[in-house]
Amino acid sequence: MEPIMRIMCVAVVGGALAACGPPPATPIPGSGVATGDAGAANEAGPGDASSAEVEEDFAADPAPEEQAPSPAEAAFRRALEALLSGSARAVRELVPAGGLLVLASNVCRKPLYGVGTCHQERVEAERRRIADEVLAPFQDLLARAAQADPGFRVDALAAECTAGDGARWTCRAELPLGNDACRGDRRAPVRAVVLDGGESWVLVELGYEEEILVCE
């Protein structure tokens, strides 16, 4: 009987072990820290990925490119730069050989009370006769714009050029002349007519308008 009882006891004990399953695992010292780090890594993982995606999105946006001026606008700005520098020679070089430069101005003086007067002038100057004396009103206008704004730059002016008949282009811009208590915000529109000469653009006309309020 004893051998049989021993076998039965072993079988019963084995069945109990199989039914109850393995004993609960005992935490290994230090394993809790490792598990916490893994959980933290899992929680931080998606955040890091999204941050990386955001950074990639910012990096993927291209910087806005500055649009290059048209050939007509570039010729217009060269003329304004020449006037600002006070160089009659630089203006002459923009005029076609043997050609004329038409200079037109319209200056209106308007008192706060009373009738205003306007003075229009038109001058046609041969290229070889284009001197500071002829260009003085235009040079003075650019000098006043630079004096009103120490940071004045011709290349920063908002200019507009439109095509006309044939190769003629008309370009326009406004010169800021400063602000005072009497006149307020003073601006002088300037314009130029340039031609596409094939190898280069040439200047054939310059003009400006100015309104002067007389505060008396």
C-alpha positions as a Markdown table, in Angstrom:
| # | Residue | x | y | z |
|---|---|---|---|---|
| 1 | Met | 0.0 | 0.0 | 0.0 |
| 2 | Glu | 2.7 | 2.5 | 0.7 |
| 3 | Pro | 4.2 | 2.6 | -2.8 |
| 4 | Ile | 0.7 | 3.1 | -4.3 |
| 5 | Met | -0.1 | 5.9 | -1.8 |
| 6 | Arg | 3.2 | 7.7 | -2.6 |
| 7 | Ile | 2.4 | 7.7 | -6.3 |
| 8 | Met | -1.1 | 9.0 | -5.7 |
| 9 | Cys | 0.2 | 11.8 | -3.5 |
| 10 | Val | 2.6 | 12.9 | -6.1 |
| 11 | Ala | -0.1 | 12.8 | -8.7 |
| 12 | Val | -2.4 | 14.9 | -6.6 |
| 13 | Val | 0.3 | 17.5 | -5.8 |
| 14 | Gly | 1.2 | 17.7 | -9.5 |
| 15 | Gly | -2.4 | 18.3 | -10.5 |
| 16 | Ala | -2.7 | 21.1 | -7.9 |
| 17 | Leu | 0.4 | 22.7 | -9.3 |
| 18 | Ala | -0.9 | 22.4 | -12.9 |
| 19 | Ala | -4.3 | 23.9 | -11.9 |
| 20 | Cys | -2.9 | 26.8 | -9.9 |
| 21 | Gly | -0.2 | 27.7 | -12.5 |
| 22 | Pro | 3.2 | 29.1 | -11.7 |
| 23 | Pro | 3.7 | 31.1 | -8.6 |
| 24 | Pro | 3.6 | 34.9 | -9.0 |
| 25 | Ala | 6.8 | 36.4 | -10.1 |
| 26 | Thr | 8.8 | 38.1 | -7.5 |
| 27 | Pro | 10.1 | 41.6 | -8.5 |
| 28 | Ile | 13.8 | 41.6 | -9.1 |
| 29 | Pro | 15.6 | 44.4 | -7.4 |
| 30 | Gly | 16.2 | 47.2 | -9.9 |
| 31 | Ser | 13.7 | 45.8 | -12.4 |
| 32 | Gly | 11.1 | 48.4 | -11.4 |
| 33 | Val | 13.4 | 51.2 | -12.4 |
| 34 | Ala | 14.1 | 49.6 | -15.7 |
| 35 | Thr | 10.3 | 49.1 | -16.3 |
| 36 | Gly | 9.7 | 52.7 | -15.4 |
| 37 | Asp | 12.4 | 53.9 | -17.8 |
| 38 | Ala | 10.9 | 51.7 | -20.6 |
| 39 | Gly | 7.4 | 53.2 | -19.9 |
| 40 | Ala | 8.8 | 56.7 | -19.9 |
| 41 | Ala | 10.6 | 56.0 | -23.1 |
| 42 | Asn | 7.3 | 54.7 | -24.6 |
| 43 | Glu | 5.5 | 57.8 | -23.4 |
| 44 | Ala | 8.2 | 60.2 | -24.6 |
| 45 | Gly | 8.6 | 58.3 | -27.9 |
| 46 | Pro | 5.5 | 59.6 | -29.7 |
| 47 | Gly | 6.2 | 63.2 | -28.3 |
| 48 | Asp | 9.7 | 63.1 | -29.6 |
| 49 | Ala | 8.4 | 61.9 | -33.0 |
| 50 | Ser | 5.8 | 64.6 | -33.2 |
| 51 | Ser | 8.4 | 67.2 | -32.2 |
| 52 | Ala | 10.7 | 65.9 | -35.0 |
| 53 | Glu | 7.8 | 66.1 | -37.5 |
| 54 | Val | 7.1 | 69.7 | -36.5 |
| 55 | Glu | 10.7 | 70.6 | -36.9 |
| 56 | Glu | 10.8 | 68.9 | -40.2 |
| 57 | Asp | 7.7 | 70.8 | -41.3 |
| 58 | Phe | 9.3 | 74.1 | -40.3 |
| 59 | Ala | 12.5 | 73.1 | -42.1 |
| 60 | Ala | 10.5 | 72.0 | -45.2 |
| 61 | Asp | 8.9 | 75.5 | -45.7 |
| 62 | Pro | 11.0 | 77.3 | -48.3 |
| 63 | Ala | 12.0 | 80.9 | -47.6 |
| 64 | Pro | 10.1 | 83.4 | -49.8 |
| 65 | Glu | 12.2 | 84.4 | -52.8 |
| 66 | Glu | 12.5 | 88.0 | -53.7 |
| 67 | Gln | 11.2 | 88.7 | -57.2 |
| 68 | Ala | 13.8 | 90.2 | -59.5 |
| 69 | Pro | 12.9 | 93.5 | -61.0 |
| 70 | Ser | 11.9 | 93.6 | -64.7 |
| 71 | Pro | 14.4 | 95.1 | -67.1 |
| 72 | Ala | 12.2 | 98.2 | -67.5 |
| 73 | Glu | 12.1 | 98.6 | -63.7 |
| 74 | Ala | 15.8 | 98.1 | -63.4 |
| 75 | Ala | 16.4 | 100.9 | -65.9 |
| 76 | Phe | 14.0 | 103.2 | -64.0 |
| 77 | Arg | 15.8 | 102.6 | -60.7 |
| 78 | Arg | 19.1 | 103.2 | -62.4 |
| 79 | Ala | 17.9 | 106.6 | -63.5 |
| 80 | Leu | 16.6 | 107.4 | -60.0 |
| 81 | Glu | 20.0 | 106.3 | -58.5 |
| 82 | Ala | 21.8 | 108.6 | -60.9 |
| 83 | Leu | 19.6 | 111.6 | -59.9 |
| 84 | Leu | 20.1 | 110.8 | -56.2 |
| 85 | Ser | 23.9 | 110.7 | -56.7 |
| 86 | Gly | 23.7 | 114.0 | -58.5 |
| 87 | Ser | 25.5 | 112.6 | -61.5 |
| 88 | Ala | 24.4 | 114.2 | -64.8 |
| 89 | Arg | 26.9 | 112.0 | -66.6 |
| 90 | Ala | 25.3 | 108.8 | -65.3 |
| 91 | Val | 21.9 | 110.1 | -66.6 |
| 92 | Arg | 23.4 | 110.9 | -70.0 |
| 93 | Glu | 24.7 | 107.3 | -70.3 |
| 94 | Leu | 21.1 | 106.1 | -70.0 |
| 95 | Val | 20.0 | 108.3 | -72.9 |
| 96 | Pro | 20.4 | 106.9 | -76.5 |
| 97 | Ala | 23.2 | 108.4 | -78.5 |
| 98 | Gly | 22.0 | 111.4 | -80.5 |
| 99 | Gly | 18.6 | 111.2 | -78.7 |
| 100 | Leu | 16.6 | 113.6 | -76.5 |
| 101 | Leu | 15.6 | 113.4 | -72.9 |
| 102 | Val | 12.2 | 115.0 | -72.2 |
| 103 | Leu | 12.0 | 116.5 | -68.7 |
| 104 | Ala | 8.5 | 117.4 | -67.4 |
| 105 | Ser | 7.5 | 118.9 | -64.1 |
| 106 | Asn | 4.2 | 120.0 | -62.6 |
| 107 | Val | 4.5 | 121.9 | -59.3 |
| 108 | Cys | 1.3 | 123.2 | -57.7 |
| 109 | Arg | 1.2 | 125.7 | -54.9 |
| 110 | Lys | -2.0 | 125.8 | -52.9 |
| 111 | Pro | -2.5 | 128.1 | -50.0 |
| 112 | Leu | -4.8 | 126.9 | -47.2 |
| 113 | Tyr | -7.2 | 129.7 | -48.1 |
| 114 | Gly | -7.3 | 131.1 | -51.6 |
| 115 | Val | -6.7 | 130.1 | -55.2 |
| 116 | Gly | -3.7 | 127.8 | -56.0 |
| 117 | Thr | -1.4 | 128.1 | -59.0 |
| 118 | Cys | 0.4 | 125.3 | -60.9 |
| 119 | His | 3.5 | 125.7 | -63.0 |
| 120 | Gln | 4.1 | 123.1 | -65.7 |
| 121 | Glu | 7.4 | 122.9 | -67.5 |
| 122 | Arg | 8.7 | 120.7 | -70.3 |
| 123 | Val | 12.3 | 120.7 | -71.5 |
| 124 | Glu | 13.8 | 118.6 | -74.3 |
| 125 | Ala | 17.5 | 118.3 | -73.9 |
| 126 | Glu | 20.0 | 116.7 | -76.3 |
| 127 | Arg | 22.0 | 114.0 | -74.7 |
| 128 | Arg | 25.3 | 116.0 | -74.9 |
| 129 | Arg | 23.5 | 119.0 | -73.2 |
| 130 | Ile | 22.1 | 117.1 | -70.3 |
| 131 | Ala | 23.8 | 118.9 | -67.3 |
| 132 | Asp | 23.2 | 119.4 | -63.6 |
| 133 | Glu | 21.5 | 122.7 | -64.5 |
| 134 | Val | 18.8 | 120.8 | -66.5 |
| 135 | Leu | 18.5 | 118.0 | -64.0 |
| 136 | Ala | 18.6 | 120.3 | -60.9 |
| 137 | Pro | 14.8 | 120.0 | -60.0 |
| 138 | Phe | 14.9 | 116.2 | -60.2 |
| 139 | Gln | 18.2 | 115.9 | -58.3 |
| 140 | Asp | 16.7 | 118.2 | -55.6 |
| 141 | Leu | 13.6 | 116.1 | -55.3 |
| 142 | Leu | 15.6 | 112.9 | -54.7 |
| 143 | Ala | 17.9 | 114.7 | -52.3 |
| 144 | Arg | 14.8 | 115.9 | -50.3 |
| 145 | Ala | 13.5 | 112.4 | -50.1 |
| 146 | Ala | 16.8 | 111.1 | -48.8 |
| 147 | Gln | 16.9 | 113.9 | -46.3 |
| 148 | Ala | 13.4 | 113.2 | -45.0 |
| 149 | Asp | 14.3 | 109.5 | -44.5 |
| 150 | Pro | 17.9 | 108.7 | -43.5 |
| 151 | Gly | 17.2 | 105.1 | -44.5 |
| 152 | Phe | 15.9 | 106.0 | -47.9 |
| 153 | Arg | 16.8 | 103.6 | -50.7 |
| 154 | Val | 15.9 | 103.7 | -54.3 |
| 155 | Asp | 15.8 | 99.9 | -54.6 |
| 156 | Ala | 13.2 | 99.8 | -51.8 |
| 157 | Leu | 10.7 | 102.0 | -53.5 |
| 158 | Ala | 7.5 | 100.4 | -54.7 |
| 159 | Ala | 7.7 | 100.8 | -58.4 |
| 160 | Glu | 5.2 | 99.8 | -61.2 |
| 161 | Cys | 6.1 | 99.4 | -64.8 |
| 162 | Thr | 3.5 | 98.9 | -67.6 |
| 163 | Ala | 4.1 | 98.2 | -71.3 |
| 164 | Gly | 2.9 | 100.8 | -73.8 |
| 165 | Asp | 3.2 | 101.0 | -77.6 |
| 166 | Gly | 6.0 | 99.1 | -79.1 |
| 167 | Ala | 9.0 | 98.9 | -76.9 |
| 168 | Arg | 7.9 | 101.8 | -74.6 |
| 169 | Trp | 7.4 | 101.1 | -70.9 |
| 170 | Thr | 6.2 | 103.6 | -68.4 |
| 171 | Cys | 7.4 | 103.3 | -64.8 |
| 172 | Arg | 6.0 | 105.1 | -61.7 |
| 173 | Ala | 6.9 | 105.5 | -58.1 |
| 174 | Glu | 6.2 | 107.8 | -55.2 |
| 175 | Leu | 8.9 | 109.7 | -53.3 |
| 176 | Pro | 8.2 | 110.2 | -49.6 |
| 177 | Leu | 9.1 | 113.8 | -48.7 |
| 178 | Gly | 8.4 | 113.7 | -45.0 |
| 179 | Asn | 5.6 | 114.9 | -42.8 |
| 180 | Asp | 5.0 | 118.3 | -41.2 |
| 181 | Ala | 2.1 | 120.0 | -39.3 |
| 182 | Cys | 1.1 | 122.1 | -42.2 |
| 183 | Arg | 1.4 | 119.8 | -45.2 |
| 184 | Gly | 0.9 | 116.5 | -43.6 |
| 185 | Asp | 2.3 | 113.4 | -45.4 |
| 186 | Arg | 4.0 | 114.8 | -48.5 |
| 187 | Arg | 4.7 | 112.6 | -51.5 |
| 188 | Ala | 5.8 | 113.3 | -55.1 |
| 189 | Pro | 4.9 | 110.9 | -57.9 |
| 190 | Val | 7.8 | 110.4 | -60.4 |
| 191 | Arg | 7.7 | 108.6 | -63.7 |
| 192 | Ala | 10.0 | 107.6 | -66.5 |
| 193 | Val | 9.6 | 106.3 | -70.0 |
| 194 | Val | 12.2 | 103.7 | -71.0 |
| 195 | Leu | 12.7 | 101.8 | -74.3 |
| 196 | Asp | 13.9 | 98.4 | -75.0 |
| 197 | Gly | 16.9 | 99.1 | -77.2 |
| 198 | Gly | 17.7 | 95.5 | -77.8 |
| 199 | Glu | 21.2 | 95.3 | -76.2 |
| 200 | Ser | 20.2 | 97.7 | -73.4 |
| 201 | Trp | 17.3 | 99.8 | -72.0 |
| 202 | Val | 17.4 | 103.5 | -72.7 |
| 203 | Leu | 15.8 | 106.5 | -71.0 |
| 204 | Val | 13.7 | 109.0 | -73.0 |
| 205 | Glu | 11.5 | 110.8 | -70.5 |
| 206 | Leu | 11.5 | 111.8 | -66.9 |
| 207 | Gly | 8.7 | 113.6 | -65.0 |
| 208 | Tyr | 7.4 | 114.4 | -61.5 |
| 209 | Glu | 4.5 | 116.2 | -59.8 |
| 210 | Glu | 4.6 | 118.0 | -56.5 |
| 211 | Glu | 1.9 | 119.8 | -54.5 |
| 212 | Ile | 3.0 | 122.4 | -52.1 |
| 213 | Leu | 0.7 | 123.8 | -49.4 |
| 214 | Val | 1.5 | 127.3 | -48.5 |
| 215 | Cys | 0.9 | 127.8 | -44.7 |
| 216 | Glu | 0.4 | 131.5 | -44.2 |
